[in-house]
C-alpha cells in the first residue's frame, strides 16, 4: 500500500484521476479589480508562475512574498481526453484558504468558505478537451477560523506566517452516472467485525454494490448487495481479526464498486483499521486495554512550505520521528492535517488528536454555521483513519467562563460532533 501515499487521499482512491499540479498562473489583486475587469473571462494580466499546492507566502511556491495580499487569483489550462470526458467528471480541492470562487471555461461553478476543508464540483456539463480553470481567493483574516496563522505583517509569539489560497492537492476524477460519495467504517471490536455505510450519488435504480475486503493480500470478504437505501448499511463479521494499535498497526484493504447491468459505474479503494477507543474507570483505553498517551504537540508547519510539506517523504519522516522518540501519538495543533500525513500515522502506528483551527474566530452564533461546516467536512473526510482517536474542536477558550453565548457555542459544536461520530 506504500505507493498509495502519492494520491491526494490514500484512504479513498478513485481511478482514473488526474493531478492539476504543479504550475499555475497567479496574480495579486490588491486593488480588488479582477471581478470588474472579468479576469475569469479575459485572463490574468501579466501573471507569474506559482507552484501549487504551496501558498504564495512560502519559498517553495516560487514567489515567497510574506507581505499581506487579501485577494489573489489563479488560472490553470488543462486538457482532458475524450475517454475521461465520456463519464461524470469531478473537480476536487483538498483545502484552500479562505473564500474561494471557481470558474471553469467562464462558467461560475460556485464558491467555498473555509480554509481547511475539502470541496468539489461536478463539472461534467462544463468541461471540454481544452479548459481554463480560474480561482479567486479572499483571505482577509478578519473574524474567521485561521489556526496559528498571524494576521499581522510579522508573526510573533506562538503564531506563524499566513497561508493563503491553495495548500492541498487539486485534482480531477472520472466516474459513472452513479458514484460513491463516501463510505464510513464503524468498527465493532466486540463482535469481530464492522458496519459499513456507503453513500451513493446519482440514480439508485438497479444498482449493486460489490465489496471486497483483504488482509495482507488474503481475501476475507467478497459480496454483492443491491443498493436499496442511501446510505447502504451492511454489518459484516471477519473470520480473521487483527486489531489496529501503535504496536501492531494492521490495516485492511477495501474495494467498493457500483454496478448497473453488470457494468462498473464507479470503483474506489481504500483501507481501514479495527480498533476501539474508550474511557473506562477514568482511563483512556485502546481495544479495551488502558493506554498511556505519550504525545508530541505538532504544529504542522514547514520552514519552506508553511502548511505544506516539501514532499511526501517529509510527511513520512515526521511520523517516523515520533516513533523514534518513543512516543505513541501527536496532537496536531490548530491544523486538520493533510490526509497523506494521516496515511503514514495509520500505516506506522501513531495516534492522532486532530484539532480544529478555531483561533481567530469569535464564539458568536453568527460564526456557527461556517465553523461547523468546516468541522463536519473534516470529520467526514477523515472518519476512517484508525490513527485519529479524538476530535479537538477548541483550544484555550477562556471567555466561556463568563460568557453564556460562548459556552453554548462550544456545547453545540461538541454535541454535534458526538452525534456525527459516536466512535471517538
C-alpha positions in Angstrom: 0.0 0.0 0.0 3.0 2.3 0.2 2.5 3.5 -3.4 -0.9 4.9 -2.4 0.8 7.6 -0.4 1.2 9.7 -3.5 -2.5 10.0 -4.2 -4.5 13.0 -2.8 -6.4 10.7 -0.4 -4.8 7.3 0.2 -7.9 6.2 2.1 -10.3 6.9 -0.8 -8.8 6.4 -4.3 -10.8 6.6 -7.4 -9.4 5.8 -10.8 -8.9 7.4 -13.1 -7.8 10.7 -11.6 -5.5 13.5 -12.8 -3.5 16.0 -10.8 -3.7 19.7 -11.6 -0.3 20.4 -10.1 2.2 22.0 -10.1 2.4 25.1 -12.3 -0.4 27.7 -12.4 -0.7 31.3 -13.4 -1.0 33.7 -10.4 -1.8 37.3 -9.7 -2.2 39.5 -6.7 -5.3 41.7 -6.8 -4.5 44.3 -4.2 -6.9 46.9 -5.7 -9.7 44.3 -6.0 -10.4 45.0 -9.6 -10.3 41.4 -11.0 -14.1 40.9 -10.8 -14.9 44.2 -12.6 -12.3 43.5 -15.2 -13.6 39.9 -15.6 -10.3 38.2 -15.2 -12.2 34.9 -15.1 -13.1 35.6 -18.8 -10.3 37.8 -20.1 -7.3 36.1 -18.3 -5.0 37.3 -15.6 -2.9 40.4 -16.6 0.8 39.7 -16.6 0.6 36.6 -14.4 3.6 35.0 -12.7 4.0 31.3 -12.2 3.3 29.6 -8.8 4.0 26.0 -7.8 0.8 24.5 -6.4 0.0 23.5 -3.7 2.4 25.8 -2.0 0.9 29.1 -0.8 2.5 32.3 -2.2 4.0 33.2 1.2 6.2 30.1 1.0 9.6 29.8 -0.6 8.6 26.6 -2.4 5.8 28.3 -4.2 8.4 30.1 -6.3 7.1 33.5 -5.1 7.9 33.7 -1.3 6.1 37.0 -0.7 5.4 37.4 3.0 3.5 40.7 2.7 -0.2 41.0 3.1 -2.4 40.4 0.0 -6.1 40.0 0.7 -7.2 38.9 -2.8 -5.4 36.6 -5.2 -6.2 34.8 -8.5 -5.1 31.5 -10.0 -5.5 30.3 -13.6 -4.8 26.8 -15.0 -5.1 25.5 -18.5 -5.5 21.7 -18.9 -6.7 19.1 -21.4 -8.9 16.1 -20.9 -9.1 13.1 -23.2 -12.4 12.1 -24.7 -12.4 8.9 -22.7 -12.1 10.9 -19.5 -15.0 13.2 -20.5 -17.4 10.5 -21.6 -18.5 9.9 -18.0 -19.0 12.0 -14.9 -16.1 14.4 -14.2 -15.5 15.8 -10.7 -13.2 18.7 -9.8 -11.8 18.3 -6.2 -9.9 20.7 -3.9 -8.2 19.3 -0.8 -8.2 22.7 1.0 -7.9 26.4 0.1 -7.7 29.4 2.5 -10.2 31.1 2.7 -13.1 32.2 0.5 -12.8 30.7 -3.0 -14.8 31.4 -6.1 -14.4 28.9 -9.0 -14.9 29.4 -12.8 -14.4 26.8 -15.5 -14.4 28.0 -19.1 -16.0 31.2 -17.9 -18.8 29.4 -16.1 -19.2 30.3 -12.4 -19.2 26.9 -10.6 -19.8 28.4 -7.1 -17.8 29.3 -4.0 -16.5 27.7 -0.8 -15.9 29.4 2.5 -13.3 27.9 4.8 -9.6 27.4 4.9 -9.2 23.8 6.0 -12.0 21.7 4.5 -12.3 19.8 1.2 -14.8 20.7 -1.5 -15.7 19.7 -5.0 -17.8 20.4 -8.1 -19.4 18.3 -10.8 -18.0 19.8 -14.0 -19.4 17.2 -16.4 -21.6 19.8 -18.3 -18.8 22.4 -18.5 -15.7 20.5 -19.3 -14.2 20.3 -22.8 -11.0 19.0 -24.4 -9.1 22.2 -23.6 -10.1 24.0 -20.4 -9.3 27.1 -18.4 -9.9 26.9 -14.6 -9.8 30.2 -12.7 -9.9 30.8 -8.9 -10.4 33.9 -6.9 -9.4 33.8 -3.3 -10.2 36.2 -0.5 -8.2 35.9 2.7 -8.8 39.0 4.8 -8.0 37.4 8.2 -11.0 39.0 9.9 -13.3 37.2 12.2 -12.5 33.7 10.8 -11.0 30.5 12.0 -7.4 30.6 10.9 -5.5 28.5 13.5 -1.9 29.5 14.2 -1.7 32.0 11.3 -0.8 35.5 12.3 -2.9 38.2 10.6 -0.1 40.8 11.3 2.7 41.5 8.8 5.3 39.9 11.0 4.3 36.8 13.0 5.4 36.8 16.7 5.0 34.7 19.8 3.4 31.4 19.1 1.9 32.3 15.7 3.2 31.7 12.2 3.2 33.1 8.7 -0.2 33.3 7.0 -1.3 30.8 4.4 -3.5 32.0 1.5 -5.1 30.1 -1.3 -4.3 26.5 -2.4 -2.4 24.4 0.1 -3.6 20.9 -0.5 -3.9 19.0 -3.8 -6.2 20.0 -6.7 -7.3 17.1 -9.0 -9.9 15.7 -11.3 -11.7 12.3 -11.1 -13.8 10.4 -13.6 -16.7 8.1 -12.7 -20.1 6.9 -14.0 -23.6 8.2 -13.7 -23.8 6.8 -10.2 -20.8 7.1 -7.9 -19.7 6.6 -4.3 -19.6 9.9 -2.5 -18.1 8.4 0.7 -18.1 5.3 2.9 -17.8 5.1 6.6 -16.4 2.2 8.7 -17.8 1.7 12.3 -15.6 -0.9 14.0 -17.3 -3.5 16.2 -14.4 -5.0 18.1 -16.6 -7.0 20.5 -18.2 -8.9 17.6 -15.1 -9.2 15.4 -16.5 -7.0 12.6 -17.7 -3.6 11.5 -20.6 -1.7 10.0 -20.2 -0.2 6.5 -22.2 2.8 5.5 -21.9 3.6 1.7 -23.3 6.9 0.4 -24.1 6.9 -3.3 -24.8 9.9 -5.6 -26.9 9.6 -8.8 -29.9 7.5 -9.7 -30.2 4.4 -7.4 -32.3 2.3 -9.8 -30.9 -1.2 -10.4 -27.6 -0.5 -8.7 -25.5 -3.1 -6.9 -22.6 -2.7 -4.6 -19.7 -5.1 -4.9 -17.4 -5.2 -1.9 -14.1 -6.8 -1.3 -12.0 -6.8 2.0 -8.5 -8.1 2.2 -5.8 -8.5 4.9 -2.3 -8.9 3.7 -3.5 -9.9 0.2 -5.8 -12.6 1.6 -9.4 -12.0 0.6 -11.8 -12.1 3.6 -15.0 -10.7 2.1 -16.4 -10.8 -1.4 -20.1 -10.0 -1.7 -22.6 -8.1 -3.8 -25.7 -6.3 -2.5 -28.5 -4.3 -4.1 -28.5 -0.6 -3.3 -32.0 -0.2 -1.9 -31.2 2.6 0.6 -28.9 5.5 0.9 -26.7 5.2 2.8 -26.5 1.4 2.2 -25.8 -0.2 5.6 -24.1 -3.5 5.9 -23.0 -5.4 9.1 -20.0 -7.6 8.5 -18.1 -10.2 10.5 -14.5 -11.1 9.8 -13.0 -14.6 10.1 -9.6 -13.2 10.8 -9.4 -10.2 13.1 -6.2 -8.1 13.6 -6.8 -5.1 15.8 -5.0 -1.8 15.0 -2.7 -0.3 17.6 0.6 1.7 17.7 2.4 -1.6 18.3 0.6 -3.5 15.5 -0.9 -1.1 13.0 -2.7 -3.7 11.0 -4.8 -2.3 8.1 -7.5 -4.0 6.0 -7.7 -3.1 2.3 -11.2 -2.3 1.0 -12.6 -2.1 -2.5 -16.1 -0.9 -3.4 -17.7 -0.9 -6.9 -21.1 0.4 -8.0 -22.5 -1.7 -10.9 -25.6 -1.5 -13.1 -26.5 -4.2 -15.5 -23.0 -5.8 -15.0 -21.3 -2.5 -16.0 -19.0 -0.9 -13.4 -20.0 2.7 -12.9 -17.6 3.6 -10.1 -14.8 2.0 -8.2 -12.9 3.2 -5.2 -10.4 1.6 -2.9 -9.0 2.4 0.5 -8.2 0.9 3.8 -9.3 0.9 7.4 -8.3 -0.4 10.8 -10.3 -2.1 13.5 -9.8 -0.5 16.9 -11.9 0.8 19.8 -11.1 4.0 21.7 -12.9 4.5 25.0 -12.7 5.7 28.6 -13.1 3.2 31.5 -12.6 3.9 35.2 -11.2 7.3 34.4 -8.6 5.9 32.0 -8.3 6.0 28.2 -8.5 2.6 26.7 -7.5 1.2 23.3 -9.1 -2.1 22.4 -10.3 -2.4 26.0 -6.8 -2.0 27.5 -5.6 1.1 29.3 -3.1 3.1 27.2 -0.8 5.9 28.4 -0.7 8.7 25.9 2.9 9.9 25.1 2.2 12.7 22.7 4.1 15.5 20.9 2.4 18.8 20.2 2.9 19.1 16.4 2.2 22.5 14.7 2.4 21.0 11.2 4.4 23.9 9.8 7.4 23.5 7.5 10.2 26.2 7.0 9.9 26.4 3.3 6.3 25.2 2.6 4.4 26.6 5.7 1.3 24.3 5.9 2.7 22.1 3.0 5.4 19.5 3.3 8.2 19.8 0.7 7.4 16.3 -0.5 5.6 13.1 0.6 8.8 11.7 2.1 8.9 14.6 4.6 5.4 13.6 5.9 6.7 10.1 6.4 9.8 11.3 8.2 7.8 13.4 10.6 5.7 10.3 11.6 8.9 8.2 11.8 10.4 10.8 14.1 7.5 10.4 16.5 8.2 6.6 16.7 11.9 7.1 17.1 11.4 9.4 20.1 9.4 6.6 21.9 6.1 8.5 21.6 2.8 6.9 20.5 0.9 9.9 19.2 0.7 13.6 18.2 -1.7 16.4 18.9 -2.0 18.3 15.6 -2.3 21.8 17.0 -4.9 24.0 15.3 -4.5 22.3 12.0 -6.6 19.5 10.4 -3.9 17.5 8.6 -3.3 16.5 5.0 -4.8 13.0 4.5 -1.4 11.8 3.3 0.1 12.6 6.7 -2.7 10.7 8.3 -2.0 7.8 6.0 1.5 7.4 7.5 0.1 7.6 11.0 -2.3 4.8 10.1 0.5 2.8 8.4 3.2 3.2 11.1 1.0 3.3 14.2 0.8 6.9 15.6 -2.2 8.1 17.4 -3.7 11.5 16.5 -5.7 14.1 18.2 -7.0 16.2 15.3 -7.6 19.7 16.3 -9.8 22.3 14.5 -8.4 25.7 13.8 -10.7 27.8 16.0 -8.2 30.6 16.8 -9.0 33.9 15.2 -12.8 33.3 15.4 -15.1 34.8 18.0 -17.5 32.4 19.6 -20.6 34.3 18.4 -23.5 32.4 16.9 -23.1 34.3 13.6 -19.9 32.2 13.1 -21.5 28.8 14.0 -22.6 27.8 10.5 -19.3 28.4 8.8 -17.3 26.9 11.6 -19.5 23.8 11.8 -19.4 23.4 8.0 -15.6 23.1 8.2 -15.7 20.8 11.3 -18.2 18.5 9.7 -16.4 18.3 6.3 -13.1 17.4 8.0 -14.6 14.7 10.2 -16.4 13.1 7.3 -13.3 13.1 5.2 -11.1 11.7 7.9 -13.6 9.4 9.6 -11.9 6.1 8.5 -8.4 6.9 9.8 -7.8 4.5 12.7 -5.0 6.7 14.0 -7.4 9.5 14.8 -8.7 8.8 18.3 -10.1 12.3 19.3 -11.5 15.4 17.7 -10.5 18.6 19.4 -12.8 21.5 18.3 -11.5 24.2 20.6 -8.3 25.3 22.4 -7.8 27.8 25.2 -11.2 29.4 25.1 -11.1 31.3 28.4 -14.2 33.5 27.6 -16.5 30.6 28.2 -16.2 31.2 32.0 -18.2 34.4 31.9 -20.0 34.4 28.5 -23.1 32.3 28.1 -23.2 32.6 24.3 -19.7 31.4 24.0 -20.4 28.5 26.3 -23.5 27.5 24.3 -21.5 27.8 21.1 -18.9 25.2 22.4 -21.6 22.9 23.8 -23.5 22.9 20.5 -20.4 22.0 18.4 -19.4 19.3 20.9 -22.8 17.7 20.8 -22.9 17.8 17.0 -19.5 16.1 16.8 -20.6 13.3 19.1 -23.8 12.7 17.1 -21.7 12.7 13.9 -19.0 10.4 15.3 -20.0 8.3 18.3 -16.9 6.1 17.9 -14.4 8.7 19.3 
